[in-house]
Amino acid sequence: MEAHEHLPDRNRMSVVIAAVMLAYAVTPFVQIAPLILQTQLPGLFLSFTIDFSTLSSLLAAALAATGSWWLLLDHPLYPTWQNRGRHWLLPALTAWVIGVPLNTLEVGPEWWALFGLGGVFLVIVLLAEYIALDPEDVRHAPAVVGLTALSFALFLLLTVSLKATGLRLFLTFPAITLAVGLAALRTLYLRLGGVWHWKGALFITLIVGQIASALHYFPLLPLQYGLLLTGLAYALTSIVSAYEEGRTGTALWLEPAIMLGVLSLLAVLIRG
């Protein structure tokens, strides 16, 4: 049993975490003139701002992806596993999502608290991805559950942050659809025993994207907006997973209905 209880090298882990978090730590103190891209379409004026915070988020995502690959190089099963890209998706998404709220807050107690929480998230996801590589590891099942929970927790954090910033729909829509697509794809892969279910992930992305576009114009609090979309995303992912596993009747819809109902109820209670 001990032969299947591997952990990543602590020195490598420290370097990866430090590199990703350093990218965000220096961002508030670097002042570079932003690049503004504007275009006029028939009946619509589009304006995009690319500043240092945008570049730091992309850099952090790239560092997390390559850092995850670097950690997994040390795994005893490295020569035998295929589809190595699956272990980069969630670390990259984690690092990118961390930057969304960090780049909108002023440096202060809230900023540092979120910075620390982001570091904890990143440690957890890197550990879980390393453990999930070996299906014979006794911690494999908890790691899969943890990765699934963290995927949707990150999606909740992203949607709440985007709603709080008040960005226009054409800016929030790509971010939301990309995040839910990656979260659904990774979750389906974990639940279906190593099968990439692209059609299911695309279906979930399209539905959540359409609902997100509609809810964008509703007078919802950021947390309400995030809870409703997260509940929908989780419910759809569970339904697709259960359907592919051959479940029918109550086994197909009970868990999705409960989660969607609980999160929707929380969203309603927040207003009160």
Backbone as a ProteinNet text record, in pm:
[ID]
protein_1_A
[PRIMARY]
MEAHEHLPDRNRMSVVIAAVMLAYAVTPFVQIAPLILQTQLPGLFLSFTIDFSTLSSLLAAALAATGSWWLLLDHPLYPTWQNRGRHWLLPALTAWVIGVPLNTLEVGPEWWALFGLGGVFLVIVLLAEYIALDPEDVRHAPAVVGLTALSFALFLLLTVSLKATGLRLFLTFPAITLAVGLAALRTLYLRLGGVWHWKGALFITLIVGQIASALHYFPLLPLQYGLLLTGLAYALTSIVSAYEEGRTGTALWLEPAIMLGVLSLLAVLIRG
[TERTIARY]
82.7	0	86.4	199.9	286.3	344.5	355.6	411.1	320.7	194.1	99.8	58.2	142.8	114.7	223.7	223	326.3	284.6	384.1	362.8	466.6	433	529.5	648.7	758.3	878.5	851.4	884.2	852.7	927	1049.8	1126.3	1065	1026.4	962.1	828.6	751.6	623.9	642.4	742.1	767.7	803	882.5	922.6	802.3	716.1	598.8	505	472.9	382.7	442.1	571	635.5	634.3	659.8	663.5	526.4	420.5	285.8	241.7	260.1	212.9	296.9	424.5	508.1	457.7	405.1	350.3	238.7	157.4	49.7	97.6	198.5	246.5	307.2	370.9	435.4	341.6	228.3	139.2	92.3	48.9	-0.1	107.1	234.2	342.3	409.1	356.8	411.1	312.5	356.5	271.6	319.1	239.7	269.5	146.5	168	55.4	-21.7	-152.5	-231.1	-244.9	-265.9	-292.2	-443.3	-500.3	-644.3	-675.2	-754.1	-796.2	-943.2	-976.4	-1113.8	-1154.5	-1281.1	-1334.6	-1482.9	-1527.7	-1668.4	-1735.8	-1830.7	-1911	-2048.5	-2122.4	-2257.3	-2343.8	-2371	-2455	-2386	-2252.4	-2182.1	-2039	-1999.9	-1862.6	-1792.2	-1681.8	-1606.8	-1475.4	-1443.6	-1317.7	-1254.8	-1131.9	-1059.3	-935.4	-912.3	-794.8	-703.6	-581.7	-482.2	-375.9	-373.6	-276.4	-186.4	-102.9	-7.3	-77.7	-192.9	-265.7	-316.7	-356.9	-399.3	-284	-168.4	-51.3	-6.6	-15.7	26.5	-64.4	-195.1	-287.6	-253.1	-224.3	-185.9	-53.1	40	169.4	152.3	67	44.1	-18.4	-113.9	-175.8	-72.6	14	117.6	217	253.8	345.9	284	154.1	87.1	79.4	50.3	41.3	176.6	279.2	412.2	465.6	430.8	473.6	410.3	283	216.2	285.4	316.9	389.3	523.9	594.6	726.5	715.7	612.8	592.1	565.3	484	445.1	558.4	659	775.9	842.8	826.9	891.6	808.5	686.3	598.8	648.7	647.4	695.3	618.8	493	413.6	427.1	514.1	525.5	545	629.7	648.8	526.2	426.4	315.7	186.9	170.2	39.6	33.8	-87.7	-111.5	-199.3	-226.2	-311.1	-263.9	-138.7	-80.2	-142.9	-201.1	-260	-373.8	-436.9	-551.1	-510.5	-384.9	-340.2	-294.6	-298.1	-261	-382.9	-499.5	-617.2	-655.1	-674.5	-721.4	-617.1	-488.4	-389.5	-387	-394.9	-396.7	-522.1	-637.7	-762.2	-755.8	-698.5	-686.3	-604.2	-488.2	-401	-466.7	-538.2	-604.1	-718.4	-799.9	-915.4	-870.6	-761.5	-710.2	-687.4	-639.3	-605.1	-723.4	-841.1	-957.4	-995.9	-1019.5	-1050.1	-928.9	-809.1	-690.1	-665.3	-691.1	-663.3	-769.3	-877.9	-983	-983.7	-907.9	-905.2	-781	-794.1	-678.3	-602.2	-470.6	-389.5	-429.4	-468.2	-514.9	-541.4	-606.9	-634.7	-712.3	-814.6	-892.9	-807.3	-722.7	-635.5	-541.2	-479.8	-385.2	-454.7	-576.2	-651.7	-682.9	-724.9	-754.9	-627.3	-519.1	-389.6	-349.8	-364.4	-332.2	-423.7	-554.1	-649.7	-617.5	-577.6	-539.4	-420.1	-323.5	-208	-247.3	-341.4	-390.3	-461.1	-545.8	-614.3	-514.1	-409.5	-311.8	-237	-201.6	-135.6	-226	-353.4	-447.8	-463.8	-479	-504.7	-381.3	-262.5	-141.6	-122.3	-149.4	-140.5	-242.6	-365.8	-472.2	-444.3	-394	-361.4	-250.6	-153.9	-43.5	-95.8	-181.3	-236.2	-329.2	-410.9	-508.5	-442.7	-314	-245.1	-242.7	-240.9	-231.9	-367.7	-441.6	-573.7	-565.8	-447.4	-431.9	-400.2	-379.1	-351.3	-476	-458.2	-572.8	-638.9	-567.1	-622.4	-681.3	-692.7	-738.8	-881.8	-971.4	-1111.8	-1128.7	-1068	-1077.3	-1016.8	-909.9	-848.6	-943.1	-1014.4	-1111.3	-1224.6	-1274.9	-1381.2	-1331.4	-1208.5	-1152.7	-1134.6	-1088.4	-1070.6	-1204.2	-1307.1	-1440.2	-1494.3	-1483.4	-1532.1	-1455.6	-1325.8	-1244.8	-1275	-1303.9	-1337.6	-1456.9	-1561.8	-1682.5	-1669.5	-1584.2	-1555.9	-1485.3	-1392.6	-1323.9	-1420.4	-1512	-1611.2	-1699.5	-1737.8	-1816.8	-1739.6	-1612.8	-1530.2	-1518.5	-1501.6	-1488.5	-1616.8	-1731.1	-1856.9	-1891.6	-1866.9	-1892.5	-1803.1	-1676.1	-1581.2	-1617.4	-1654.3	-1689.6	-1815.4	-1913.9	-2036.2	-2008.1	-1919	-1887.4	-1815	-1738.2	-1664.2	-1752.9	-1870.9	-1962.1	-1918.1	-1838.2	-1793.3	-1909.5	-1894.1	-1996.7	-1997.9	-2112.1	-2133.8	-2030.8	-1989.4	-1896.8	-1759.1	-1733.1	-1607.8	-1623.8	-1739.3	-1759.3	-1796.6	-1866.6	-1914.3	-1799.6	-1692.3	-1583.9	-1519.2	-1502.7	-1439.3	-1524.8	-1655.4	-1745.5	-1752.8	-1766.5	-1778	-1647.3	-1534	-1405.9	-1391.9	-1426	-1411.2	-1504	-1630.9	-1724.9	-1692.1	-1641.9	-1602.2	-1487.5	-1385.7	-1271.6	-1312.3	-1394.4	-1438.3	-1522.1	-1613.9	-1698.7	-1617.1	-1526.5	-1445.2	-1360.6	-1296.6	-1211.2	-1294.8	-1411.5	-1496.9	-1550.7	-1594.6	-1644.4	-1534	-1413.3	-1300.7	-1277.9	-1283	-1260.5	-1373.2	-1496.9	-1611.8	-1631.3	-1591.2	-1614.9	-1493.8	-1400.6	-1289.2	-1189.3	-1161.7	-1058.6	-1106	-1229.2	-1284.1	-1307.7	-1252.1	-1276.5	-1414.8	-1506	-1642.3	-1660.8	-1609.2	-1611.6	-1753.5	-1838.6	-1975.7	-2052	-2033.9	-2100.7	-2053.5	-1921.4	-1867.1	-1915.9	-1925	-1974.4	-2121.2	-2200.4	-2341.9	-2357.4	-2281.1	-2286.9	-2244.4	-2138.7	-2089	-2193.2	-2259.7	-2360.2	-2478.4	-2526.9	-2641.7	-2606.3	-2495.1	-2455.1	-2424.6	-2362	-2332.6	-2458.8	-2560.2	-2686.3	-2756	-2760.6	-2822.4	-2743.8	-2611.5	-2528.4	-2555.6	-2575.4	-2605.1	-2738	-2837.5	-2968.3	-2961.7	-2896.5	-2889.3	-2803.4	-2717.7	-2630.8	-2711.6	-2831.2	-2913.1	-3016.5	-3014.8	-3104.9	-3039.8	-3119.9	-3064.1	-3026.2	-2923.6	-2878.9	-2751.8	-2738	-2613.1	-2507.1	-2378.5	-2274.1	-2278.7	-2301.9	-2305.7	-2428.2	-2540.3	-2659	-2630.6	-2572.6	-2538	-2446.7	-2343.7	-2249.4	-2311.4	-2394.2	-2458	-2551.3	-2629.4	-2722.7	-2647.9	-2542.6	-2468.1	-2390.2	-2334.9	-2260.6	-2353.8	-2471.7	-2568.8	-2609.9	-2631.9	-2669.8	-2557.2	-2434.2	-2319.6	-2297.4	-2306.5	-2285.7	-2397.4	-2521.5	-2634.7	-2622.1	-2589.2	-2574.4	-2460.1	-2349	-2235.8	-2272.3	-2345.4	-2388.4	-2483.8	-2574.6	-2670.2	-2597.8	-2506.5	-2431.9	-2351.2	-2285.4	-2205.5	-2292.7	-2406.5	-2496.2	-2553.5	-2587.1	-2641.1	-2538.8	-2414.7	-2309.6	-2279.2	-2304.7	-2283.2	-2401.5	-2506.8	-2621.2	-2725.6	-2721.1	-2821	-2952.9	-3060.7	-3194	-3278.1	-3391.1	-3485.5	-3427.7	-3455.2	-3412.7	-3261.4	-3187.5	-3041.7	-2985.6	-3062.5	-3016.1	-3029.4	-3143.1	-3170.6	-3169	-3161.9	-3174.8	-3060.6	-2935.8	-2822.3	-2818.9	-2833	-2834.6	-2947.5	-3065.2	-3178.7	-3153.4	-3093	-3065.1	-2964.9	-2855.3	-2752.8	-2805.6	-2878.5	-2934.5	-3034.8	-3116	-3213.4	-3148.6	-3044.7	-2976.7	-2910.1	-2836.6	-2767.1	-2864.9	-2973.2	-3074.6	-3143.3	-3169.9	-3231.4	-3138.6	-3010.3	-2913.2	-2914	-2921.5	-2925.9	-3048.5	-3162.8	-3285.6	-3276.1	-3220.1	-3210.3	-3114.6	-3013.9	-2919.7	-2989.9	-3086.2	-3159.6	-3237.6	-3294.6	-3371.4	-3282.4
-120.1	0	125.6	120.4	237.4	271.6	169.3	193.3	281.2	296.6	378.3	504.1	551.2	672.9	775.7	825.1	918.1	1061.7	1146.3	1288.7	1363.2	1483.7	1558.6	1604.8	1627.8	1677.9	1814.8	1831.3	1955.1	2074.6	2053.4	2164.8	2213.8	2118.6	2157.4	2226.4	2171.2	2232.1	2376.1	2397.6	2532.2	2629.8	2583	2670	2707.7	2610.7	2636.6	2735.8	2712	2800	2940.6	2948.5	3079.5	3155.8	3086.6	3152.8	3208.4	3128.3	3172.4	3288.5	3276	3380.1	3507.1	3492.9	3610.9	3695.4	3628.5	3702.1	3795.8	3752.9	3837.9	3936.2	3896.9	3983.3	4113.1	4106.5	4226.4	4309.4	4252.5	4321.9	4458.1	4472.5	4604.5	4713.1	4673.2	4769.8	4800.6	4742.8	4767.4	4853.8	4969	5061.5	5071.4	5017.4	5022.3	5074.2	5163.1	5219.5	5107.5	5101.4	4994.6	5014	4903.4	4906	4897.5	4996.7	5002.4	4971.9	4869.3	4829.7	4862.4	4936.8	4978.4	4951.4	4916.9	4895.8	4927.8	4981.4	5017.8	4920.4	4845.2	4755.3	4817.5	4771	4825.6	4815.9	4929	4934.3	4894	4874.8	4830	4880.4	4945.3	4992.4	4903.5	4841.4	4750.9	4814.3	4801.2	4854.8	4752.1	4714.3	4617.6	4685.4	4664.7	4719.4	4606	4607.8	4508.2	4577.9	4545.2	4606.5	4499.4	4542.3	4448.1	4338.3	4369.7	4267.4	4156.7	4193.8	4092.8	4000.1	4059.9	3979.8	3892.5	3945.3	3867.2	3746.4	3761.8	3648	3538.9	3579.1	3481.1	3414.7	3494.4	3438.6	3339.7	3374	3284.7	3152.6	3160.4	3038.1	2951.4	3013.9	2938.7	2875.8	2950.9	2897.4	2779.4	2789.6	2680.3	2555.5	2573.3	2459.2	2390.5	2468.5	2409.2	2355.8	2423.4	2375.5	2242.1	2224	2096.5	1985.9	2015.2	1917.6	1883.8	1984.3	1963.7	1874.7	1896.4	1812.6	1667.8	1649.1	1513.8	1437.2	1509	1440.5	1350.9	1387.6	1314	1194.4	1179.3	1069.6	936.4	830.3	698.6	646.2	688.5	639.3	727.4	825.5	919.3	850.8	748.3	688.6	615.3	584.9	500	574	697.9	761.4	843.1	850.8	920.8	1044.1	1121.6	1241.7	1332	1364.1	1438.8	1576	1630.8	1763.6	1773.9	1661.1	1667	1719.5	1701.3	1744.6	1890.7	1956.6	2097.8	2188.6	2135.9	2221.3	2293.3	2216.9	2277.1	2366.8	2330.3	2425.1	2557.4	2550.8	2674.7	2755.7	2688.8	2758.2	2820.2	2747.8	2799.3	2927.4	2923.8	3041.4	3160.2	3134	3243	3303.2	3217.3	3265.1	3345.2	3305.5	3380	3526.3	3549.6	3685	3775.6	3718.2	3802	3892.4	3838.4	3929.8	4008	3946.8	4018	4145.3	4138.7	4252.8	4362.3	4336.4	4437.6	4501.6	4445.1	4497.9	4582.6	4680.6	4755.6	4671.8	4692.3	4616.7	4654.6	4555.5	4576.2	4441.4	4439.7	4312.5	4213.7	4261.2	4171.9	4114.5	4199.8	4154.8	4046	4067.3	3969.3	3840.8	3851.9	3731.8	3648.1	3715.2	3644.9	3588.9	3661.6	3615.2	3485.1	3482.2	3361.4	3245.4	3274.7	3170.8	3113.8	3200.9	3153.6	3060	3092.1	3003.9	2867.5	2866.4	2739.4	2658	2724.5	2656.6	2591.4	2665.8	2615.3	2494.6	2498.1	2383.8	2260.8	2279.9	2167.9	2105.5	2189.7	2135.4	2064.4	2113.8	2047.5	1912.2	1908.7	1782.2	1681.6	1729.2	1639.1	1585.4	1670.5	1624.4	1519.5	1538.7	1442.1	1308.1	1311.2	1188.6	1119	1199	1141.3	1071.4	1092	1026.5	875	826.7	683.6	631.9	559.4	509.4	405.9	349.9	250.5	315.6	445.9	518	517.2	487.5	482.2	619.1	724.8	860.6	909.1	819	860.2	913	841.1	883.3	1019.3	1041.4	1175.9	1284.8	1251	1349.7	1387.5	1289.2	1315.7	1403.5	1371	1452.8	1594.1	1606	1738	1820.6	1757.7	1828.6	1875.7	1791.2	1829.3	1947.8	1939.9	2048.6	2177.8	2165.6	2284.2	2346.2	2264.1	2316.5	2410.5	2366.9	2449	2562	2544.5	2655.8	2768.3	2732.1	2832.7	2901	2822.4	2882.3	2980.3	2945.1	3036.7	3165	3151.4	3269	3358.2	3295.9	3372.7	3448.7	3380.7	3445.8	3558.8	3536.7	3642.4	3763.2	3737.7	3846.7	3924.5	3853.4	3920.1	4005.3	3952.6	4028.9	4152.5	4140	4252.3	4363.5	4329.6	4431.9	4514	4460.6	4534.7	4541.8	4445.8	4445.3	4418	4461.4	4437.5	4290.8	4248.9	4107.9	4053.3	4131.9	4077.4	4049.1	4101.5	4071	3954.2	3946.7	3840	3706.7	3711.8	3588.8	3494.2	3539.9	3446	3386.2	3466.4	3415.2	3308	3331.7	3235.7	3106.2	3116.2	2995.3	2915.4	2984.2	2913.2	2839.4	2906.5	2845.5	2726.6	2742.4	2631.5	2516	2546.4	2441	2357	2423.6	2350.8	2271	2334.4	2265.2	2142.8	2155.9	2043.6	1933.5	1971.4	1873.4	1791.7	1859.2	1789.1	1701.1	1751.6	1674.8	1550.4	1564.4	1449.2	1346.6	1393	1301.3	1219.6	1287.2	1218.5	1120.7	1161	1077.4	959.8	977	872.2	782.4	787.8	693.5	716	841.6	871.2	884.1	929.8	951.3	1099.6	1153.9	1294.6	1306.4	1374.8	1387.1	1530.5	1553.9	1687.9	1735.8	1645.7	1686	1726.5	1650.4	1683.9	1817.7	1841.2	1967.7	2084.9	2064.1	2169.5	2199.7	2095.1	2112.7	2195.6	2160.6	2233.6	2378.2	2398.6	2534.1	2620.5	2565.1	2641.8	2679.6	2585.2	2612.5	2716.1	2695.4	2788.5	2926.1	2929.2	3057.5	3135.9	3066.3	3133.6	3185.5	3104.2	3147.8	3262.5	3255.2	3363.3	3494.1	3486.3	3607	3667.9	3582.6	3633.2	3692.4	3621.1	3668.5	3794.3	3818.7	3935.6	4065.1	4066.8	4188.2	4190.7	4086.7	4085.8	4160.6	4224.3	4296.7	4200.3	4121.1	4021.8	4067.6	4028.9	4050	3956.5	3994	3907	3764.2	3746.2	3611	3534.5	3602.5	3537.7	3487.6	3575.4	3542.2	3419.7	3419.2	3308	3178.2	3184.1	3062	2999.4	3081.8	3029	2961.5	3025.1	2966.7	2842.5	2845.9	2730	2611.1	2636.4	2529.2	2467.9	2552.4	2503.1	2423.1	2475.1	2406.3	2270.4	2265.3	2137.4	2038.7	2086.9	1999.4	1940.5	2022.4	1973	1873.3	1901.9	1809.8	1675.7	1679.4	1555.5	1475.8	1545.5	1477.1	1410	1481.9	1424.5	1304.2	1317.6	1207.9	1086.3	1108.5	997.9	930.9	1010.7	955.8	867.3	913	834.4	706.8	707.7	588.5	491.8	531.7	443.4	451.1	554.2	567.5	616.4	577.5	619.2	654.6	718.3	748.2	839.1	804.2	886.5	902.9	797.7	803	904.7	939.1	1032.4	1177	1208.4	1350	1390.7	1295.3	1330.4	1420.2	1377.8	1458.7	1596.5	1605	1737.9	1826.3	1768.5	1846.4	1899.9	1817.4	1860.8	1975.9	1960.6	2065.8	2194.9	2183	2302	2368.8	2287.8	2343.9	2412.9	2350.7	2409.2	2541.9	2543.7	2666	2775	2736.9	2834.9	2892.8	2808.4	2856	2952.3	2920.1	3011.5	3146.9	3143.5	3268.8	3351.7	3285.9	3356.6	3414.3	3336.7	3381.4	3499	3506.4	3616.9	3749.7	3754.9	3879.2	3920.2	3822.1	3854.2	3894.7
0	0	0	75.7	82.1	-54.1	-141.6	-275.2	-357.7	-316.4	-391.7	-314.2	-225	-149	-177.6	-299.6	-343.3	-314.4	-288.2	-270.4	-353.1	-401.8	-482.4	-400.3	-468.3	-402.8	-341.7	-214.5	-143.1	-200.5	-242.2	-298.1	-429.2	-514.3	-640.1	-614.2	-519.4	-485.8	-438.4	-354	-301.8	-413.5	-507.7	-619	-704.9	-734.5	-817.3	-748.9	-622	-548.1	-538.8	-508	-494.5	-626.6	-736.9	-867.1	-905.3	-884.5	-920.4	-833	-701.8	-611	-622.4	-658.7	-678.1	-794.2	-897	-1011.3	-967.2	-870.3	-820.3	-714.6	-636.6	-528.9	-582.1	-699.7	-753.5	-840.8	-879.7	-972.5	-922.7	-795.6	-751.7	-751.7	-756.5	-744.9	-878.7	-985.5	-1118.9	-1197.2	-1240.2	-1313.8	-1458.2	-1548.3	-1691.4	-1763.4	-1858.5	-1932.7	-2002.9	-1983.6	-2046.4	-2196.7	-2264.9	-2408	-2428.2	-2494.5	-2515.6	-2661.5	-2682	-2816.2	-2832.7	-2937	-2958.7	-3102.7	-3117.7	-3251.7	-3252.5	-3363.2	-3377.6	-3473.3	-3420.1	-3500.8	-3523.3	-3619.7	-3641.7	-3515.8	-3456.5	-3336.9	-3208.5	-3212.2	-3091.9	-3092.8	-2982.7	-2966.7	-2865	-2905.9	-2819.8	-2778.2	-2649.9	-2597.7	-2504.2	-2531.8	-2450.3	-2392.6	-2263.8	-2196.7	-2154	-2201.4	-2164.4	-2079.8	-1951.4	-1862	-1800.4	-1706.5	-1647.2	-1568.9	-1506.7	-1431.1	-1523.2	-1644.2	-1741.3	-1777.2	-1800.4	-1835.4	-1718.8	-1595.7	-1479.2	-1458.3	-1486.4	-1473.4	-1573.8	-1697.3	-1799.2	-1763.8	-1711.9	-1670.8	-1556.3	-1459.8	-1346.1	-1392.2	-1484.8	-1537.4	-1609.1	-1687.6	-1758.9	-1661.2	-1556.9	-1455.8	-1381.4	-1350.1	-1278.9	-1366.3	-1495.2	-1586.1	-1601.5	-1629	-1645.7	-1513.5	-1402.8	-1272	-1237.8	-1272.7	-1250.7	-1329.6	-1454.5	-1537.6	-1475.7	-1424.1	-1362.7	-1239.2	-1157.6	-1039.3	-1078.1	-1181.5	-1221.6	-1288.7	-1337.7	-1394.3	-1291.2	-1163.9	-1055.9	-1009.1	-1062.6	-1019	-1074.3	-991.6	-1040.1	-1160.4	-1178.2	-1290.1	-1413.9	-1410.4	-1522.6	-1657.5	-1669.6	-1803.6	-1856.6	-1770.8	-1812.7	-1842.1	-1792.7	-1810.7	-1938.4	-1991.1	-2116.2	-2089.5	-2195.2	-2182.3	-2068.6	-2072	-1960.8	-1941.8	-2047.6	-2038.6	-1939.1	-1904	-1813	-1676.1	-1636.9	-1505.4	-1504.4	-1618.5	-1623	-1617.9	-1652.6	-1668.6	-1539.9	-1433.2	-1308.7	-1242.3	-1238.1	-1184.1	-1260.5	-1393.9	-1472.4	-1443.2	-1434.9	-1403.5	-1265	-1168	-1032.2	-1029.5	-1092.8	-1092	-1161.7	-1269.5	-1341.7	-1260.1	-1197.9	-1120.9	-999.6	-937.3	-822.4	-859.1	-980.3	-1021.2	-1046.3	-1074.6	-1106.6	-990.5	-868.9	-758	-709.1	-713.2	-666	-746.9	-876	-962.4	-953.2	-880.4	-865.4	-727.3	-632.5	-496.1	-473.3	-384	-338.4	-236.5	-230.3	-135.5	7.1	83.5	219.7	283.7	399.4	466.7	379.5	306.3	221.1	109.1	51.5	-56.7	-7.1	108.4	160.8	203	257.4	294.3	170.2	62.8	-61.6	-123.9	-111	-161.1	-91.1	41.8	117	82.5	67.3	30.5	-107.5	-198.4	-331.4	-326.3	-239.6	-224.3	-170.5	-74.8	-19.7	-127.6	-207.3	-317.2	-411.8	-443	-539.1	-483.9	-356.4	-293.8	-298.6	-264.1	-260.6	-399.5	-501.4	-633.9	-689.2	-661	-707.8	-637.4	-506.5	-433.7	-485.4	-503.7	-548.8	-688.7	-778.2	-913.3	-909.5	-822.1	-810.9	-759.9	-658.2	-601.5	-701	-772.6	-865.6	-984	-1003.3	-1114	-1098.2	-972.7	-945.7	-898.2	-981.8	-940	-828.4	-802	-694.7	-561.3	-560	-436	-347.8	-219.4	-128.3	-111.9	-148.5	-137.2	-269.3	-366.6	-498.6	-495.1	-429.4	-424.4	-356.5	-238.4	-179.4	-267.9	-339.9	-428.7	-542.1	-596.4	-703.7	-651.9	-533	-473.2	-448.6	-398.6	-372.6	-498.7	-605.5	-732.1	-788.2	-775.7	-823.5	-744.6	-611.9	-527.3	-554.6	-570.5	-593.9	-729.6	-829.4	-962	-955.1	-884.6	-878.1	-776.2	-675.4	-584.5	-658.6	-746.8	-827.5	-924.1	-980.8	-1070.6	-994.6	-872.2	-789.1	-761.7	-725.4	-698.4	-821.4	-937.8	-1061.3	-1093.4	-1088	-1124.6	-1028.3	-899.8	-800.9	-827.9	-856.2	-881.4	-1007.7	-1112.9	-1238.1	-1222.1	-1150.2	-1126.8	-1042.9	-945	-856.8	-930.5	-1032.7	-1105.5	-1197.6	-1232.5	-1319.3	-1463.9	-1508.2	-1647.4	-1741.8	-1864.9	-1965.4	-2005.9	-2061.4	-2091.1	-2188.3	-2287.2	-2387.1	-2327.2	-2206.2	-2137.5	-2039.2	-1973.3	-1875	-1940.5	-2052.7	-2116.5	-2153.2	-2219.4	-2252.7	-2128.5	-2022.7	-1901.2	-1835.2	-1827.5	-1763.3	-1843.5	-1974.2	-2055.9	-2055.5	-2057.4	-2051.8	-1919.2	-1809.4	-1677.1	-1659.5	-1696.6	-1677.9	-1772	-1889.7	-1982.2	-1927.5	-1871.8	-1815.8	-1692.1	-1605.3	-1483.8	-1518	-1612.7	-1651.7	-1719	-1806.9	-1878	-1781.8	-1687.2	-1589.6	-1497.4	-1453.3	-1363.9	-1433.4	-1557.1	-1631.5	-1652.7	-1678	-1695.7	-1568.8	-1453.4	-1326.7	-1295.5	-1320.3	-1284.1	-1379.2	-1503.7	-1603.1	-1623.6	-1531.6	-1536.2	-1646.8	-1678.5	-1776.7	-1919.2	-1937.1	-2071.3	-2092.1	-2200.6	-2233.9	-2297.9	-2228.9	-2280.7	-2332.6	-2452.8	-2509.6	-2538.3	-2587.8	-2620.2	-2494.7	-2387.9	-2263.1	-2208.2	-2211.9	-2162.9	-2247.7	-2380	-2468.3	-2440	-2417.8	-2384.5	-2256.4	-2154.2	-2026.9	-2046.2	-2122.7	-2146.7	-2215.8	-2317.6	-2391.2	-2302.6	-2222.9	-2136.6	-2030.2	-1961.1	-1855.8	-1914.2	-2031.3	-2095.3	-2127.8	-2178.2	-2210.2	-2084.6	-1980.5	-1855.3	-1792.5	-1798.8	-1744.6	-1817.6	-1949.5	-2027.2	-1985	-1959	-1917.1	-1776.7	-1684.3	-1546.3	-1531.3	-1629.5	-1624.5	-1612.2	-1669.5	-1670.4	-1557.6	-1472.3	-1358	-1241.5	-1156	-1039.5	-927.1	-950.5	-854.2	-784.1	-658.3	-588.3	-647	-639.1	-695.7	-643.1	-511.5	-455.8	-505.4	-521.7	-577.9	-719.6	-798.2	-937	-941.4	-856	-854.5	-808.1	-705.6	-654.2	-756.9	-825.2	-924.7	-1039.5	-1088	-1199.6	-1156.4	-1036.3	-987.7	-966.5	-909.2	-891.8	-1024	-1123.6	-1256.3	-1319.4	-1310.8	-1370.1	-1305.6	-1173	-1103.7	-1138.6	-1141.4	-1172.4	-1312.1	-1409.6	-1546.3	-1558	-1489.6	-1492.9	-1431.4	-1321.6	-1256.7	-1345.2	-1413.7	-1501.2	-1618.4	-1680.8	-1792.8	-1746.1	-1630.6	-1577.1	-1546.3	-1479.7	-1444.6	-1569.1	-1668.9	-1793.3	-1863.4	-1868.5	-1933	-1855.9	-1726.1	-1644.7	-1651.7	-1724	-1741.8	-1632.7	-1551.6	-1445.6	-1504.4	-1438.5	-1481.9	-1359.9	-1385.6	-1278.6	-1172.5	-1046.9	-933.5	-928.5	-959.5	-955.4	-1053.5	-1156.4	-1258.1	-1213.2	-1148	-1122	-975.6	-879.4	-738.2	-689.5	-709.4	-663.4	-730	-863.8	-926.9	-873.6	-852.1	-804.5	-664.2	-578.9	-441.6	-440.6	-514.7	-516.6	-577.1	-685.8	-748.6	-655	-587.7	-494.9	-376.6	-320	-203.5	-239	-349.5	-388.4	-431.8	-496.8	-535.3	-411.5	-313.1	-188.6	-115.4	-114.7	-52.6	-123.5	-256	-332.4	-297.3	-279.5	-243.4	-102.5	-9.3	128.9	145.3	59.4	67.2	46.7	-45.5	-70.4	54.7	125.9	244.1	360
[MASK]
++++++++++++++++++++++++++++++++++++++++++++++++++++++++++++++++++++++++++++++++++++++++++++++++++++++++++++++++++++++++++++++++++++++++++++++++++++++++++++++++++++++++++++++++++++++++++++++++++++++++++++++++++++++++++++++++++++++++++++++++++++++++++++++++++++++++++++++++

